Amino acid sequence: MDMRVAVGGLMLQNPVMPASGTFGEEMAQVIDLNALGALVTKSVTPLPRMGNRSPRVAETMAGMLNSVGIQGKGITAFVRDTVPFYREFQSPLVVSVSADTADEFADLASSATVPGVAALEVNISCPNLEDDGRSYAMDPVQTRRVLEKVRAATRLPLWAKLTPNTGALTEVAQAAEAAGADALVVANTILAMAIDVETRKPKIGNVMGGLSGPAIKPIIVRMVYQTARAVRIPIIGCGGIASGNDALEYLLAGASAVQVGTYNFVQPTAMLTIIAEMEAYATRHGVTRIADLIGAAQQM
Ligand SMILES: Cc1cc2nc3c(=O)[nH]c(=O)nc-3n(C[C@H](O)[C@H](O)[C@H](O)COP(=O)(O)O)c2cc1C
């Protein structure tokens, strides 16, 4: 069974990797990180960040809300401590980067371009302080502007992580491609809210948060399907994956690889099970190369 897929400048041994922010070094105690297609880090920011006020997560029907606010130690400590840790594993390391302005993004990309890092995932779903806090990936002009600056700042492959919170999905995808992105990650969380009727207050300290988990899967599968028709670069599907069949659905819609997020909290070994289930499906259906399934459900 040939599970390899080509994604944005990299050849992955299989299509399954973690989604940014749902995976960390501690996962090495639970699963063999060498078995994953790639390792994707929590978004790293230029400086240390405390994150948003609590509560930062709330469970919802078939999903969860989060508003963590990209808490982290900043790029200097990340390059010093985190990159060497992941360098011990053979799976390529993809560093997710997140910044407040286009120039900060470019400086961050440059600082993250160090030995051991195989690609950068540019989290353009985060708020753009030069555009009133709207996220870059809501708007094709902002998307192109920030990615062109990042492209000029690094030689590493760039994966642009899009947001579902836009009415201009295909235009944003095309703007990312035109700016030199090597792949698109579709997508980040859907802006959402939940209220506790007893306290009459929002369940998330930051009021609104991002919805993830099985509840969003059909929406993101639709987005992958649409994006795959709009661009030539590979797509990484991300949203609500909990099984091999979920991952296969994304491949059939047009994704070349997938990321697993929320389900890692439910079952930390899930990514390994998903890889095994995809292999079993391929064997059952006489598929010798998993890559042959990419886009098979696209209607001409
Ligand atoms: C607790 C939590 C933290 C997250 N942090 C990040 C982050 O730092 N950067 C990012 O690009 N996405 C982040 N995400 C979004 C996920 O990477 C993913 O896009 C989203 O959760 C949808 O996938 P899922 O339904 O499989 O969880 C986070 C999601 C969760 C649940």
The ligand as an SDF file (V2000), in Angstrom:
LIG
                    3D

 31 33  0  0  0  0  0  0  0  0999 V2000
   -7.9210   24.1860   21.5840 C   0  0  0  0  0  0  0  0  0  0  0  0
   -7.6460   24.5580   20.1490 C   0  0  0  0  0  0  0  0  0  0  0  0
   -6.5500   25.3740   19.8590 C   0  0  0  0  0  0  0  0  0  0  0  0
   -6.2750   25.7350   18.5430 C   0  0  0  0  0  0  0  0  0  0  0  0
   -5.1810   26.5140   18.2650 N   0  0  0  0  0  0  0  0  0  0  0  0
   -4.8720   26.8170   16.9690 C   0  0  0  0  0  0  0  0  0  0  0  0
   -3.7090   27.5570   16.6440 C   0  0  0  0  0  0  0  0  0  0  0  0
   -2.8950   27.9260   17.4920 O   0  0  0  0  0  0  0  0  0  0  0  0
   -3.4710   27.8500   15.3240 N   0  0  0  0  0  0  0  0  0  0  0  0
   -4.3130   27.4290   14.3200 C   0  0  0  0  0  0  0  0  0  0  0  0
   -4.0330   27.7050   13.1380 O   0  0  0  0  0  0  0  0  0  0  0  0
   -5.4330   26.7040   14.5970 N   0  0  0  0  0  0  0  0  0  0  0  0
   -5.7220   26.3920   15.8860 C   0  0  0  0  0  0  0  0  0  0  0  0
   -6.8400   25.6410   16.1660 N   0  0  0  0  0  0  0  0  0  0  0  0
   -7.7170   25.1930   15.0600 C   0  0  0  0  0  0  0  0  0  0  0  0
   -7.3860   23.7770   14.6290 C   0  0  0  0  0  0  0  0  0  0  0  0
   -6.0510   23.6870   14.1400 O   0  0  0  0  0  0  0  0  0  0  0  0
   -8.3500   23.2860   13.5270 C   0  0  0  0  0  0  0  0  0  0  0  0
   -8.2310   24.1420   12.4010 O   0  0  0  0  0  0  0  0  0  0  0  0
   -9.8090   23.2880   13.9770 C   0  0  0  0  0  0  0  0  0  0  0  0
   -9.9220   22.8900   15.3140 O   0  0  0  0  0  0  0  0  0  0  0  0
  -10.6910   22.3810   13.1010 C   0  0  0  0  0  0  0  0  0  0  0  0
  -10.2740   21.0300   13.1590 O   0  0  0  0  0  0  0  0  0  0  0  0
  -10.9700   19.9480   14.1500 P   0  0  0  0  0  0  0  0  0  0  0  0
  -12.4510   20.0440   13.9390 O   0  0  0  0  0  0  0  0  0  0  0  0
  -10.3920   18.6140   13.7440 O   0  0  0  0  0  0  0  0  0  0  0  0
  -10.5880   20.3450   15.5310 O   0  0  0  0  0  0  0  0  0  0  0  0
   -7.1300   25.2640   17.4910 C   0  0  0  0  0  0  0  0  0  0  0  0
   -8.2150   24.4490   17.7910 C   0  0  0  0  0  0  0  0  0  0  0  0
   -8.4960   24.0800   19.1070 C   0  0  0  0  0  0  0  0  0  0  0  0
   -9.6710   23.1930   19.3720 C   0  0  0  0  0  0  0  0  0  0  0  0
  1  2  1  0
  2  3  1  0
  2 30  2  0
  3  4  2  0
  4  5  1  0
  4 28  1  0
  5  6  2  0
  6  7  1  0
  6 13  1  0
  7  8  2  0
  7  9  1  0
  9 10  1  0
 10 11  2  0
 10 12  1  0
 12 13  2  0
 13 14  1  0
 14 15  1  0
 14 28  1  0
 15 16  1  0
 16 17  1  0
 16 18  1  0
 18 19  1  0
 18 20  1  0
 20 21  1  0
 20 22  1  0
 22 23  1  0
 23 24  1  0
 24 25  2  0
 24 26  1  0
 24 27  1  0
 28 29  2  0
 29 30  1  0
 30 31  1  0
M  END
$$$$
